[in-house]
Amino acid sequence: DLINLVDLIKAEERYSYIFDGNAQVLDHIVVNQAMRPHVLGFGYARINADHPETLRGDFARPERYSDHDPAIAFFKIK
């Protein structure tokens, strides 16, 4: 069975995309049971979805280069 790391974070943080004001989870990282003990954390880099659409295409700003926030997982492997 695979484990969806989205389930590890608070419900109000479980989104990577906002469409018409509705937060949605579209981006996931899944691991198998053997990898689960090595997971240190999971989250989304809030660099796109929470920023206004007007920033898209402004090459002087790093925000809103996409409409999805990237999923980030941290692992410790010995």
Order of alpha helices (4+ residues) and beta strands (2+ residues): beta-beta-beta-beta-beta-beta
